[in-house]
């Protein structure tokens, strides 16, 4: 019975995380970034910092006109294409590139 309860809790936590991560779409466009939290143009990004949460490491992006920080999960940066697009559209010296470098992406 205890094993069944443990399995149920584990499955519940895994499925909620999988559902949350499925919604974590980040679009890199020539004009800026789009996440579920909103859109921010490249020149409106005021800060980007790496947050090393053990369960969910991410980069938080603050923008001039954002009500909430944009959240970029590090899982999307693993293959390197995200960083290349940020460098291409935002510029190699952009603060988001600096945050990606500090995160090891």
C-alpha positions as CSV (number, residue, x, y, z in Angstrom):
1,X,0.0,0.0,0.0
2,X,2.8,2.4,0.9
3,X,4.6,1.6,-2.4
4,X,1.4,2.3,-4.3
5,X,1.0,5.7,-2.5
6,X,4.6,6.6,-3.3
7,X,4.1,5.7,-6.9
8,X,1.0,7.8,-7.1
9,X,2.7,10.8,-5.6
10,X,5.7,10.4,-7.8
11,X,3.6,10.1,-10.9
12,X,1.5,13.2,-9.9
13,X,4.6,15.3,-9.4
14,X,6.2,14.1,-12.6
15,X,3.0,14.7,-14.6
16,X,2.5,18.2,-13.2
17,X,6.1,19.1,-14.1
18,X,5.8,17.6,-17.6
19,X,2.6,19.7,-18.1
20,X,4.2,22.8,-16.8
21,X,7.3,22.3,-19.0
22,X,5.2,21.6,-22.1
23,X,3.8,25.1,-21.7
24,X,7.3,26.7,-21.5
25,X,7.6,27.8,-25.1
26,X,10.1,30.5,-25.8
27,X,10.2,32.1,-29.2
28,X,13.3,34.0,-30.3
29,X,12.4,36.5,-32.9
30,X,14.3,39.3,-34.7
31,X,12.4,41.8,-32.7
32,X,12.6,40.2,-29.2
33,X,11.6,37.3,-27.0
34,X,8.1,35.8,-26.5
35,X,7.3,33.5,-23.5
36,X,4.1,32.6,-21.7
37,X,4.7,35.6,-19.4
38,X,4.8,38.1,-22.3
39,X,6.9,39.7,-25.0
40,X,10.0,41.9,-24.6
41,X,11.9,43.7,-27.4
42,X,15.7,43.2,-27.3
43,X,16.4,46.9,-26.5
44,X,13.8,46.8,-23.6
45,X,15.6,44.0,-21.7
46,X,17.1,45.6,-18.6
47,X,18.4,42.6,-16.8
48,X,19.0,38.9,-17.4
49,X,20.2,36.6,-14.6
50,X,20.8,33.0,-14.0
51,X,18.8,31.4,-11.1
52,X,20.2,28.1,-10.0
53,X,17.1,26.4,-8.5
54,X,17.9,22.7,-7.9
55,X,14.6,21.6,-9.4
56,X,14.2,24.2,-12.1
57,X,17.3,26.2,-13.2
58,X,16.3,29.1,-15.4
59,X,17.2,32.6,-16.6
60,X,14.9,35.5,-15.4
61,X,14.6,38.4,-17.8
62,X,13.4,41.8,-16.6
63,X,12.2,44.3,-19.2
64,X,11.2,47.9,-19.2
65,X,7.6,47.3,-20.0
66,X,7.1,43.9,-18.4
67,X,4.7,43.3,-15.6
68,X,6.4,39.9,-14.8
69,X,9.8,38.5,-15.4
70,X,10.2,36.3,-18.5
71,X,11.3,32.8,-17.4
72,X,13.6,30.9,-19.7
73,X,14.2,27.3,-18.5
74,X,17.7,26.0,-19.1
75,X,16.4,22.8,-20.7
76,X,15.8,24.7,-23.9
77,X,19.4,25.9,-24.1
78,X,21.0,22.4,-24.1
79,X,21.6,22.1,-27.9
80,X,23.1,25.6,-28.4
81,X,20.5,26.8,-30.9
82,X,18.9,29.1,-28.4
83,X,22.1,30.9,-27.7
84,X,23.0,31.2,-31.4
85,X,19.6,32.8,-32.1
86,X,20.0,35.2,-29.1
87,X,23.4,36.2,-30.4
88,X,22.1,36.6,-34.0
89,X,19.1,38.8,-33.1
90,X,20.1,40.4,-29.8
91,X,23.8,40.8,-30.5
92,X,26.8,39.0,-29.1
93,X,27.2,41.5,-26.3
94,X,23.6,41.3,-25.1
95,X,23.0,40.9,-21.4
96,X,21.0,37.7,-22.1
97,X,24.1,36.2,-23.8
98,X,26.0,37.0,-20.6
99,X,23.4,35.2,-18.5
100,X,23.5,32.2,-20.8
101,X,27.3,32.1,-20.4
102,X,27.1,32.3,-16.7
103,X,24.6,29.4,-16.7
104,X,27.0,27.3,-18.8
105,X,24.7,27.3,-21.8
